[in-house]
Amino acid sequence: MLDVEKIAQEADVIISGFAVKKEEDGFHVFDLNNRTGVAVFKEDQTLIETNMDDIELTSAKKILSESLEYIGVA
């Protein structure tokens, strides 16, 4: 289970219950409401791996896309 408090403190952006963090291997998107959902994306937003269901993953992709300008990548 995710340490939601730690993830929230270290996140670059939090939008609608999803935390986005820039890492060396790309972007990690955490579903703070699910507490187990994580998706890892490359720099080009290609999915590397996830344990999210399809609906949760669709939301994570949208959140990542929206958060790039706040992270300073877009």
N, CA, C and O atoms as a GROMACS GRO file, in nm:
protein
  296
    1MET      N    1   0.085  -0.118   0.000
    1MET     CA    2   0.000   0.000   0.000
    1MET      C    3   0.089   0.124   0.000
    1MET      O    4   0.195   0.126   0.063
    2LEU      N    5   0.045   0.225  -0.070
    2LEU     CA    6   0.121   0.349  -0.084
    2LEU      C    7   0.119   0.431   0.044
    2LEU      O    8   0.021   0.432   0.117
    3ASP      N    9   0.230   0.500   0.069
    3ASP     CA   10   0.237   0.596   0.178
    3ASP      C   11   0.189   0.729   0.121
    3ASP      O   12   0.269   0.809   0.072
    4VAL      N   13   0.059   0.752   0.128
    4VAL     CA   14  -0.005   0.866   0.064
    4VAL      C   15   0.054   0.999   0.112
    4VAL      O   16   0.075   1.089   0.031
    5GLU      N   17   0.079   1.012   0.240
    5GLU     CA   18   0.133   1.138   0.292
    5GLU      C   19   0.271   1.168   0.233
    5GLU      O   20   0.298   1.281   0.193
    6LYS      N   21   0.357   1.068   0.228
    6LYS     CA   22   0.491   1.086   0.173
    6LYS      C   23   0.484   1.119   0.024
    6LYS      O   24   0.554   1.209  -0.022
    7ILE      N   25   0.401   1.049  -0.049
    7ILE     CA   26   0.386   1.074  -0.193
    7ILE      C   27   0.335   1.216  -0.216
    7ILE      O   28   0.385   1.286  -0.304
    8ALA      N   29   0.236   1.257  -0.139
    8ALA     CA   30   0.180   1.392  -0.155
    8ALA      C   31   0.286   1.499  -0.126
    8ALA      O   32   0.291   1.601  -0.196
    9GLN      N   33   0.369   1.478  -0.027
    9GLN     CA   34   0.473   1.576   0.006
    9GLN      C   35   0.580   1.584  -0.102
    9GLN      O   36   0.634   1.692  -0.127
   10GLU      N   37   0.610   1.473  -0.167
   10GLU     CA   38   0.716   1.468  -0.268
   10GLU      C   39   0.666   1.494  -0.410
   10GLU      O   40   0.747   1.509  -0.501
   11ALA      N   41   0.534   1.499  -0.430
   11ALA     CA   42   0.478   1.515  -0.564
   11ALA      C   43   0.511   1.652  -0.623
   11ALA      O   44   0.520   1.752  -0.552
   12ASP      N   45   0.527   1.653  -0.754
   12ASP     CA   46   0.546   1.778  -0.824
   12ASP      C   47   0.412   1.849  -0.843
   12ASP      O   48   0.404   1.972  -0.838
   13VAL      N   49   0.307   1.770  -0.866
   13VAL     CA   50   0.173   1.822  -0.888
   13VAL      C   51   0.070   1.724  -0.831
   13VAL      O   52   0.089   1.602  -0.839
   14ILE      N   53  -0.037   1.777  -0.773
   14ILE     CA   54  -0.152   1.694  -0.733
   14ILE      C   55  -0.275   1.755  -0.796
   14ILE      O   56  -0.306   1.872  -0.777
   15ILE      N   57  -0.346   1.672  -0.874
   15ILE     CA   58  -0.469   1.715  -0.941
   15ILE      C   59  -0.574   1.606  -0.923
   15ILE      O   60  -0.549   1.490  -0.956
   16SER      N   61  -0.689   1.643  -0.874
   16SER     CA   62  -0.805   1.553  -0.863
   16SER      C   63  -0.771   1.418  -0.801
   16SER      O   64  -0.818   1.315  -0.848
   17GLY      N   65  -0.692   1.418  -0.697
   17GLY     CA   66  -0.660   1.296  -0.626
   17GLY      C   67  -0.548   1.213  -0.688
   17GLY      O   68  -0.522   1.102  -0.642
   18PHE      N   69  -0.483   1.265  -0.790
   18PHE     CA   70  -0.368   1.199  -0.851
   18PHE      C   71  -0.244   1.282  -0.826
   18PHE      O   72  -0.245   1.404  -0.845
   19ALA      N   73  -0.136   1.217  -0.785
   19ALA     CA   74  -0.008   1.284  -0.763
   19ALA      C   75   0.085   1.247  -0.878
   19ALA      O   76   0.096   1.130  -0.915
   20VAL      N   77   0.152   1.347  -0.932
   20VAL     CA   78   0.247   1.325  -1.041
   20VAL      C   79   0.385   1.364  -0.993
   20VAL      O   80   0.406   1.471  -0.936
   21LYS      N   81   0.480   1.275  -1.018
   21LYS     CA   82   0.617   1.300  -0.976
   21LYS      C   83   0.711   1.269  -1.091
   21LYS      O   84   0.704   1.162  -1.152
   22LYS      N   85   0.800   1.364  -1.122
   22LYS     CA   86   0.902   1.343  -1.225
   22LYS      C   87   1.015   1.262  -1.165
   22LYS      O   88   1.068   1.297  -1.060
   23GLU      N   89   1.051   1.153  -1.231
   23GLU     CA   90   1.160   1.066  -1.187
   23GLU      C   91   1.259   1.047  -1.301
   23GLU      O   92   1.233   1.093  -1.413
   24GLU      N   93   1.370   0.981  -1.275
   24GLU     CA   94   1.471   0.957  -1.378
   24GLU      C   95   1.417   0.876  -1.496
   24GLU      O   96   1.455   0.901  -1.610
   25ASP      N   97   1.328   0.780  -1.468
   25ASP     CA   98   1.275   0.694  -1.574
   25ASP      C   99   1.150   0.750  -1.641
   25ASP      O  100   1.092   0.684  -1.727
   26GLY      N  101   1.107   0.870  -1.603
   26GLY     CA  102   0.988   0.931  -1.662
   26GLY      C  103   0.900   0.993  -1.555
   26GLY      O  104   0.948   1.063  -1.467
   27PHE      N  105   0.771   0.966  -1.565
   27PHE     CA  106   0.674   1.021  -1.471
   27PHE      C  107   0.602   0.909  -1.399
   27PHE      O  108   0.564   0.809  -1.460
   28HIS      N  109   0.583   0.926  -1.270
   28HIS     CA  110   0.506   0.832  -1.190
   28HIS      C  111   0.376   0.903  -1.151
   28HIS      O  112   0.379   1.014  -1.098
   29VAL      N  113   0.264   0.837  -1.177
   29VAL     CA  114   0.133   0.892  -1.144
   29VAL      C  115   0.069   0.799  -1.042
   29VAL      O  116   0.052   0.680  -1.067
   30PHE      N  117   0.035   0.855  -0.927
   30PHE     CA  118  -0.022   0.779  -0.816
   30PHE      C  119  -0.167   0.818  -0.796
   30PHE      O  120  -0.200   0.936  -0.796
   31ASP      N  121  -0.254   0.719  -0.779
   31ASP     CA  122  -0.394   0.745  -0.744
   31ASP      C  123  -0.402   0.748  -0.591
   31ASP      O  124  -0.397   0.644  -0.526
   32LEU      N  125  -0.413   0.867  -0.535
   32LEU     CA  126  -0.413   0.881  -0.390
   32LEU      C  127  -0.542   0.830  -0.326
   32LEU      O  128  -0.544   0.801  -0.206
   33ASN      N  129  -0.648   0.818  -0.404
   33ASN     CA  130  -0.774   0.765  -0.352
   33ASN      C  131  -0.773   0.613  -0.346
   33ASN      O  132  -0.832   0.555  -0.255
   34ASN      N  133  -0.708   0.550  -0.440
   34ASN     CA  134  -0.702   0.404  -0.447
   34ASN      C  135  -0.599   0.348  -0.350
   34ASN      O  136  -0.620   0.241  -0.291
   35ARG      N  137  -0.489   0.419  -0.332
   35ARG     CA  138  -0.379   0.383  -0.242
   35ARG      C  139  -0.297   0.264  -0.290
   35ARG      O  140  -0.203   0.223  -0.222
   36THR      N  141  -0.331   0.209  -0.406
   36THR     CA  142  -0.247   0.104  -0.465
   36THR      C  143  -0.218   0.134  -0.612
   36THR      O  144  -0.129   0.071  -0.670
   37GLY      N  145  -0.290   0.226  -0.672
   37GLY     CA  146  -0.277   0.252  -0.815
   37GLY      C  147  -0.157   0.338  -0.850
   37GLY      O  148  -0.142   0.449  -0.801
   38VAL      N  149  -0.071   0.283  -0.937
   38VAL     CA  150   0.047   0.355  -0.985
   38VAL      C  151   0.064   0.328  -1.134
   38VAL      O  152   0.043   0.216  -1.180
   39ALA      N  153   0.101   0.432  -1.208
   39ALA     CA  154   0.134   0.416  -1.350
   39ALA      C  155   0.266   0.488  -1.374
   39ALA      O  156   0.291   0.596  -1.322
   40VAL      N  157   0.351   0.425  -1.455
   40VAL     CA  158   0.481   0.484  -1.490
   40VAL      C  159   0.481   0.510  -1.640
   40VAL      O  160   0.453   0.421  -1.720
   41PHE      N  161   0.514   0.635  -1.676
   41PHE     CA  162   0.516   0.677  -1.815
   41PHE      C  163   0.655   0.726  -1.852
   41PHE      O  164   0.726   0.784  -1.770
   42LYS      N  165   0.693   0.703  -1.979
   42LYS     CA  166   0.816   0.759  -2.032
   42LYS      C  167   0.798   0.910  -2.049
   42LYS      O  168   0.689   0.963  -2.031
   43GLU      N  169   0.908   0.978  -2.084
   43GLU     CA  170   0.904   1.123  -2.109
   43GLU      C  171   0.801   1.160  -2.216
   43GLU      O  172   0.739   1.265  -2.209
   44ASP      N  173   0.784   1.072  -2.316
   44ASP     CA  174   0.690   1.100  -2.425
   44ASP      C  175   0.546   1.056  -2.392
   44ASP      O  176   0.460   1.052  -2.480
   45GLN      N  177   0.522   1.023  -2.268
   45GLN     CA  178   0.392   0.983  -2.213
   45GLN      C  179   0.349   0.843  -2.256
   45GLN      O  180   0.231   0.810  -2.246
   46THR      N  181   0.441   0.762  -2.304
   46THR     CA  182   0.414   0.622  -2.334
   46THR      C  183   0.413   0.544  -2.204
   46THR      O  184   0.504   0.559  -2.122
   47LEU      N  185   0.313   0.462  -2.186
   47LEU     CA  186   0.300   0.382  -2.064
   47LEU      C  187   0.409   0.275  -2.057
   47LEU      O  188   0.429   0.201  -2.153
   48ILE      N  189   0.477   0.269  -1.944
   48ILE     CA  190   0.579   0.165  -1.921
   48ILE      C  191   0.517   0.050  -1.845
   48ILE      O  192   0.526  -0.066  -1.887
   49GLU      N  193   0.453   0.081  -1.731
   49GLU     CA  194   0.387  -0.023  -1.652
   49GLU      C  195   0.282   0.038  -1.562
   49GLU      O  196   0.286   0.157  -1.530
   50THR      N  197   0.188  -0.045  -1.521
   50THR     CA  198   0.081   0.001  -1.432
   50THR      C  199   0.014  -0.117  -1.364
   50THR      O  200   0.024  -0.231  -1.408
   51ASN      N  201  -0.054  -0.087  -1.256
   51ASN     CA  202  -0.143  -0.184  -1.193
   51ASN      C  203  -0.285  -0.128  -1.184
   51ASN      O  204  -0.370  -0.181  -1.113
   52MET      N  205  -0.309  -0.018  -1.259
   52MET     CA  206  -0.440   0.047  -1.260
   52MET      C  207  -0.535  -0.024  -1.355
   52MET      O  208  -0.492  -0.087  -1.452
   53ASP      N  209  -0.665  -0.014  -1.326
   53ASP     CA  210  -0.763  -0.066  -1.422
   53ASP      C  211  -0.778   0.037  -1.536
   53ASP      O  212  -0.720   0.145  -1.529
   54ASP      N  213  -0.854   0.003  -1.639
   54ASP     CA  214  -0.864   0.087  -1.758
   54ASP      C  215  -0.921   0.227  -1.728
   54ASP      O  216  -0.871   0.326  -1.782
   55ILE      N  217  -1.020   0.235  -1.644
   55ILE     CA  218  -1.082   0.364  -1.612
   55ILE      C  219  -0.984   0.452  -1.534
   55ILE      O  220  -0.968   0.570  -1.564
   56GLU      N  221  -0.919   0.394  -1.437
   56GLU     CA  222  -0.821   0.466  -1.356
   56GLU      C  223  -0.703   0.512  -1.443
   56GLU      O  224  -0.653   0.623  -1.426
   57LEU      N  225  -0.659   0.426  -1.535
   57LEU     CA  226  -0.548   0.459  -1.622
   57LEU      C  227  -0.584   0.573  -1.717
   57LEU      O  228  -0.500   0.659  -1.744
   58THR      N  229  -0.705   0.575  -1.768
   58THR     CA  230  -0.750   0.684  -1.854
   58THR      C  231  -0.741   0.817  -1.779
   58THR      O  232  -0.697   0.917  -1.835
   59SER      N  233  -0.783   0.817  -1.654
   59SER     CA  234  -0.774   0.938  -1.572
   59SER      C  235  -0.629   0.977  -1.547
   59SER      O  236  -0.595   1.095  -1.551
   60ALA      N  237  -0.544   0.880  -1.521
   60ALA     CA  238  -0.402   0.907  -1.494
   60ALA      C  239  -0.335   0.969  -1.616
   60ALA      O  240  -0.255   1.062  -1.602
   61LYS      N  241  -0.366   0.919  -1.736
   61LYS     CA  242  -0.309   0.976  -1.859
   61LYS      C  243  -0.352   1.122  -1.876
   61LYS      O  244  -0.271   1.208  -1.911
   62LYS      N  245  -0.479   1.148  -1.851
   62LYS     CA  246  -0.530   1.285  -1.863
   62LYS      C  247  -0.463   1.377  -1.761
   62LYS      O  248  -0.423   1.489  -1.795
   63ILE      N  249  -0.450   1.332  -1.639
   63ILE     CA  250  -0.386   1.411  -1.534
   63ILE      C  251  -0.240   1.438  -1.570
   63ILE      O  252  -0.193   1.550  -1.552
   64LEU      N  253  -0.170   1.339  -1.619
   64LEU     CA  254  -0.031   1.359  -1.659
   64LEU      C  255  -0.021   1.467  -1.766
   64LEU      O  256   0.061   1.558  -1.757
   65SER      N  257  -0.104   1.456  -1.867
   65SER     CA  258  -0.104   1.553  -1.976
   65SER      C  259  -0.130   1.695  -1.924
   65SER      O  260  -0.064   1.790  -1.966
   66GLU      N  261  -0.226   1.708  -1.833
   66GLU     CA  262  -0.260   1.839  -1.777
   66GLU      C  263  -0.152   1.894  -1.685
   66GLU      O  264  -0.138   2.015  -1.672
   67SER      N  265  -0.076   1.808  -1.623
   67SER     CA  266   0.021   1.852  -1.524
   67SER      C  267   0.156   1.892  -1.582
   67SER      O  268   0.236   1.955  -1.512
   68LEU      N  269   0.185   1.857  -1.707
   68LEU     CA  270   0.316   1.882  -1.764
   68LEU      C  271   0.356   2.030  -1.762
   68LEU      O  272   0.472   2.062  -1.737
   69GLU      N  273   0.262   2.119  -1.788
   69GLU     CA  274   0.295   2.262  -1.787
   69GLU      C  275   0.330   2.310  -1.647
   69GLU      O  276   0.412   2.401  -1.632
   70TYR      N  277   0.272   2.250  -1.544
   70TYR     CA  278   0.302   2.290  -1.406
   70TYR      C  279   0.436   2.235  -1.359
   70TYR      O  280   0.502   2.294  -1.274
   71ILE      N  281   0.475   2.122  -1.416
   71ILE     CA  282   0.603   2.062  -1.382
   71ILE      C  283   0.715   2.135  -1.455
   71ILE      O  284   0.831   2.129  -1.413
   72GLY      N  285   0.680   2.203  -1.563
   72GLY     CA  286   0.779   2.277  -1.640
   72GLY      C  287   0.836   2.198  -1.754
   72GLY      O  288   0.947   2.226  -1.801
   73VAL      N  289   0.761   2.098  -1.801
   73VAL     CA  290   0.809   2.012  -1.909
   73VAL      C  291   0.749   2.055  -2.042
   73VAL      O  292   0.816   2.048  -2.145
   74ALA      N  293   0.626   2.098  -2.042
   74ALA     CA  294   0.556   2.133  -2.168
   74ALA      C  295   0.592   2.270  -2.217
   74ALA      O  296   0.542   2.314  -2.320
   0.00000   0.00000   0.00000
